[in-house]
Amino acid sequence: MDNPSSIWDRPVTDKELDQFYGREVTESEIRDAIARQAAAFDANDLTEVVAENAVLILAYLQGEYFEDIGRAIDRQKRETIARRASIELYGRVGVIQASQVLV
């Protein structure tokens, strides 16, 4: 019954370990995921950002703080992209920060 060619008699490959434990995400993979998620940000996402921040945007409009409206929308866009890239690469939110999104 001693069969040295069985799967139990050989060392585990790096590919098998990566599938079981996962592997560290490289900086280029993070940049690529951010770029993909930034390209996927569309009109529906913008509508959602504006709707979620409607009170703030209305207050800025009344005070004629137009630049602040743009900054608020941009901040929310970056947070959305970071959240989606985190989910894509790590399966959870909060790993990639909005400050890492340079779009």
DANORSUL-V917278 format. One line per field, one symbol per residue. ss: DSSP state (h for helix, s for strand, l for the rest). psi: psi as a letter, one per 30 degrees, with the letter a starting at -180 (. if undefined). burial: + if it has 24 or more other ideal C-beta (glycine too) atoms within 12 Angstrom, else -. A space follows every 10 residues. Layout:
BEGIN
ss: ???
psi: ???
burial: ???
END
This chain:
BEGIN
ss: llllllhhhl lllhhhhhhh hlllllhhhh hhhhhhhhhh llhhhhhhhh hhlhhhhhhh hhlllhhhhh hhhhhhhhhh hhhhhhhhhh lllllllhhh lll
psi: fjjfglffgl lkleeeeeee falkkleeee eeeeeeeeff jaeeeeeeee efgeeeeeee eeghieeeee eeeeeeeeee eeeeeeeeef gllfeklfff ji.
burial: ---------- ---------- ---------+ --++--++-- +---+---+- --+---+--- --------+- -++--+++++ ++++++-++- -----+-+-+ +--
END
